[in-house]
Amino acid sequence: MNNFAFYSPTEFVFGKGTESQTAELVKKYKGTKVMIVYGGGSVVRSGLLDKVKKYLDEAGIAHVELGGIQPNPTDPKVYEGIELGRREGIDFLLPVGGGSVIDTAKAIAMGIPYEGDFWDFYINKVVPEKAIPLGVVLTIPAAGSEGSGNTVITKLDGLQKLSLRVPEVLRPVFSIMNPELTYTLPPFQTACGVADMMAHIMERYFTNTQEVEIGDRLCEGTLMAIINEAPKVMRNPEDYGARANLMWAGMIAHNGTCGVGCEEDWASHFLEHEISAIYGVTHGAGLSVIFPAWMTWMVEHNVGKIAQYAVRVWGVPESEDKKAVALEGIGKLKTFFTSLGLPVTFKELGVENPDIDRLADSLHRNKGELVGNYVKLTKQDSKEIYHLACVGE
């Protein structure tokens, strides 16, 4: 296990009706003028947005709104939010929604006090040192952004989709998590969330760092819980217990707990970011295609942890033939994704003829000559993985 510093100051308020504490928590963290950030759709239709505004009004907390955040969030809304926040003197950000809304709010929170272009942070030109405080009302368990110091934004000019991790600045001060708010999620959106949270865990699990048994077991146990609970939610969207377990799993998957002390990978996420940036697909669906392809490629290049995953998570019997064990585990993962209605090939994703050269060129232009850590991928390696995602092997 490597040395590490783990900083996770977020206050989690979990359970039925907890959104009623929104104003109380904003006050606790010194918010006096709030920007509510949201997408639209279900947050409006369900009445949640109106309830949140009512709670703030009753507490005498001034607020403005920034709506219309889309999945795979892009830079124009960030610039709009920064301008609005400066003009209105905002001192607190309140995203109400899922990962795209939270990630946008995080970018705005960094951009308001910064005199330059917020994109400087994403291209590693400048390290952010401060941000407007941010609290979350979560409606979609998936991205884990409610507990992480991470954010992902796409710059429309060049379709450059980049991530940023600054936990000491970007972790929310509070996150309200009411599983009841997830009852109305469409099945496909729920399934994509499951794929995303599983991928967040596996990016940390597939490591070459030795003697990380506690991290391995945290990863394996959380993955097994997700595998157990997801089908229950698909059968009965109002199964509170299953929704609660999935919601908490999404946070555990990405707040850093599962990856402390190890070198993480993240190649699969970076491979997928190019797919969703160029083809506009849902991130979780892209991951259900690319992660099994990445794992299949790894069977021939670094099979050890893939085989361990197959045995410990999927119950594949141990064997001296580690490659066969690993491939059986990958097959079980793909069967699980398919059972949730997720794609496992580019064709199923709706991308009939992906431009693999373009995907690989963009990936390595954005992320450098080598990508990932479990095996450092060259451009040719990345192309081979994209090809495996075409044939589903």
N, C-alpha and C positions, 0 to 999 in steps of 0.2 A: 504494500500500500504506500502511495506517495504522500508527502506532506500536503496539507490543505488548510485553507481558511474557509469556513462556511458561515455566511451571514444571511439570516432569513428572518427579518423583523416583522413580517406581515401578520396582522391579527385576523384570524379566520373566524367568522361568525356563521355557523352552519346549522341548518335545520328549517323546519316549517315556519313560514311567516317572518323569517329573519329580515326580509327587505324592509320591514316596518322600522328597523333600527337605523336606516340610512342617514337620516338627518342627525341623529344622536352621534353617530360615528364621524360624520363630517365635522361636527363641532368639536369632538374630542381631538381631532387632528388639525384644528385651527383653521378650517375652511370657512371663509366668510362670503366669497363670491365664486360660484361653481360653474364650470362648463360641463354640461351633460353631453356625452358623446354616445351616439347610437347608430344603428343601421337603418331601422325602419321595420316594415313587415310585422313580425310576430310581437316585437316589443310594444308596438303601437296597438295592434289588434287585441292583444291580451289585456290591455289596460295597465300594464306594468309601468310604462313611461309616465302616464298620468298619475299613478300612485306615488312614484318617486318625486315628481314635481310637487304633489300635494304635501308630502312629508317635509320637503324643504320649505315650502311656503308657510306651513304651520309653525316651523321653527324660526321663521324670519330670515332664512338664508337666501340671498339673491342668487339667481341662476340664469344662464343663457344656454342655448342648445346648438349642437352641431350634429345634424342627422345625415343620412344617406351614405354611411360607410358601407362599402361593398366587400364581399369576400376577396381574398388576395389584395389587401388594401394598397392603395397607390399614393404617390406623393402629392397630387393636387389637393386632396382633403387635408393633408398635414399642413400644407402652406396656408390653406383657408383657416384652419384651426389656430395656427400660430398668430395670424393677423387678427382674428376675432379675440383671442385671449389677451393680446397686448392692448387692443382697443378698449376692451371692457374691464381691464385690470383684474383678470382672473387669478385666484390664488389656490385653486383646487380643481383637479380633473376628476370627473365621475363617469367612466365608461359603464354603460348598461348594455350587456350583450356578451358576445363570445370573443374569441381570439383576435379577429380582425379589428373589432372595435377597440379592444384593450391595447393592441399593438399600435394603432393609430394614436390613441390617447397618450401612450408613452412617448411617441415621437413628438407630439405637440408639447408635452410636458418638458422635454429637453429643449425644444426649439424656442419656446417663449423667452427664456432668460439668455439665450445665446445670440450674439450679435451677427454671426455669420449664417451660412446655409445649413439647415439641420442635416442635410445629406452628408456633410463633412464627417459626421459621426459614423455613418454606415460604411464609408469608404476608408475608414481608419485614418483620416487626416487629422482629426482632433478627438481626444478622449473626453466625453462629457463629465463635468465635475459637479453639476447641480441640475435639478429638475423641479418643476412644480409638483407638490405632493399629489398622489393619485389613489383613489379608492375604487373598488369594483363591485358592481352588482352582476353576478355571473348568470348567464342563461344557457350557455352551451358548454358542456364539459368536453374538452378536446385538446385545445392548445396548451393548457396549463399556464397561460399568461397571467392568470389571477394570482399565482404564487411565485412567478419567476422574475428574473431581471432581464428577460429577453424580449426582443421585438423584431418583427420582420416586415419590411416595406418594399414595394416594387416602384422603381422609378420608371415612369412611362417612356421617357426618352431613352431608347435602347433596351427597354424591357429588362432592366437590371433588378433582380430580386435579391436583396441582401439582408442578412441578419446581424443583430448586435446584442451582445451580452454585457450588461453593466449592473450586476446585482446590487452594488452599494448605492446606486442612484435610482434604479428603475423598479425595484420591487414595490408593489402597492403597499400602502400603509395599512389598509384593511381590504378584506374580500368577503362579501356576503354571498353565501352559497346555500340556496334553497332548492333542493331537488325537485320540488313541485313545479318550479318554473321551467323544468325540462320536459314535462309531460307532453307538451304539444309539438315537440320537435319531430319533423318528418323522419321516417325510418332511415332513409339514406343519409341524412345529416347525422343522426345518431351513430350509424355505422362508420361514417367517415371520422367521427370523433374517436371512436374506439380504435381505429387504425392509427390515428395520430398519436394517441396516448401510448399505445403499444410501441410505436416507433420511437417515441421519446425515451422509453425505457431501454429498448434494444440498442439505441445509439450509445448508451452508457454501458450496457452489459457486454457488448462485443469490444473487449479491450485486451491489450497485451500485458497490462499491469498485473503483477502476480500478488497473491495473498490478499485478495479483496473478497473474502468469503461472505462477510456481512453485506457488502454491496451486491454480490451475486444473489444471495438469498432474498434480499429486499426486492431485487428486480424480478426474480423467479416467482416469488409469492404474489407480487402485485400483478404480474402477467397472468398467473393462474386465476386470480380473483376476477380479472377482467374477462377472461375466457369463460368463466363460470356465470358471470352476471349478465353479459351482453345478450345472450339468447333470451333470457328472462324478459329483458326490456323490449326486445323485438316482438315477443309474444304478447306482452302486456305493458303498453307504454306508461301506465299509471301504477306500476309496481314500485312503491316508494323505496323499499329496501334496496332493490337492484339499482334504481336511479341514484340513491344515496351513495352506494358503494362505487358506482362508476364515476360519480362527480368527484368523490374524494380521491379515487385512483388517478384521475386526470391531473389533479394538483400534485400528488405524490410523484407522478411520472416526470414532472418537469420543474419541480422547485429545487432540484439539485441533490436531494437526499440520496437518490439511487446511484449517483456518480461520484460521490466524494472519494478522494484518494486515488482515482484512476484516470488514465488518459482516455478521453472519450473519442468517438469516431466522427459521426455526423456526415459521412460521405453520402449516405442514402438521402438525407434531407437536402443536401446541396444538389444531388442529382435530380431530385424531385422539384426543387425550386425552379429549375430551368423549364421543366415540363409545364408547371402551372403558370409561370410567367409568360411563356410563349403561346400555350394552347388554352389558357384560361380555365383549366379543370380545377375541381375541388382538391385542395391539398391532401386531405386524408385518402381520397381515391387514388391520387397519384402515388402516395406512399404504399398502398396495398398492391400496386403494380411493381414498384421499383424495389421494395425491400426484399421480397422473395428472390428477385433477380440478382440483387447484390449478394444475398446469402448463397445462392447457387454458384455464383462466380467464386465466392470464398471457399467453397468445398475443395476446389483444386489449388488453393493458394494459402489458406490458413484455417484448416478444418477444425482445430481443437475446440474452440468455444462454441462453434456451430453444433458440433456433436453433443457437447455438454448441455446446450439449450434444448436439443431434441429429447434427451433423456430426462432432464429435470423438469421441463415445462410441459412436454407433450407425452411423457411416459413411454418413449421409444425404448425397447430393451437395449441394454448395453451390449456392445460387440467389439471385437478387435477391428472390424471393418468400419472405421470411423466415418468414412465417406458415405457408406450406405446408411448408417445411422443418421447422419446429418441430412441427407436427402429425404429420408422418411419424415423427419421433423419439419422440413420445409414444405413437404407435401401436405402435412397436417395443418400448417399455418395457412396455406393457400385454400384448403378445403374450408377452414374456419372463415376466412374472408369471404369466400363464395357463398357460404351459408348466410352471411349477413347482407348479401346483395351487393358486395363490393367487386370491382374488377380486379383481375390479376394479370391482364395483358394490355398492351397499348390498344388493341382493337376493341376490347371490352370497355376501355376507358373512353372510347369514341375518337381515338386518334389512329386512323387507318394506316397512314404512311408517315410516321414521324421522321423529321429531318435530323437524323442522328449526328451528322457532321455539325449542323448548326447547334444542336443541344450541347455536344461535347466542346465545341469551340467557345461557346458562351460560358459554360461551366468553368473551364480552365482560364479563360480571360478574367472572370470574376474572382476565382478562388486560388489561382496560381497553378504552377506546373504540376504539383502533386496535391491530391485531395484526400482527406480522411487520414486515419491513423492505424486502424486494425491491419490493413494493408494500404500503403500510400498509393493511390491510383494515378497512373499516367493518363494522358488523353486516350490512348489506345485501349487501356483497361476500361475507361468509362464508356467508350463506344461498345465494347464487348458486353458490358452490363446492360446498356440500352438495347442491344440486339437480343439478349436473353429475355428482356421484358416484352419484346415483340412476339417471341414464340412461346413464352410462358413456361420455359424449362428451367 
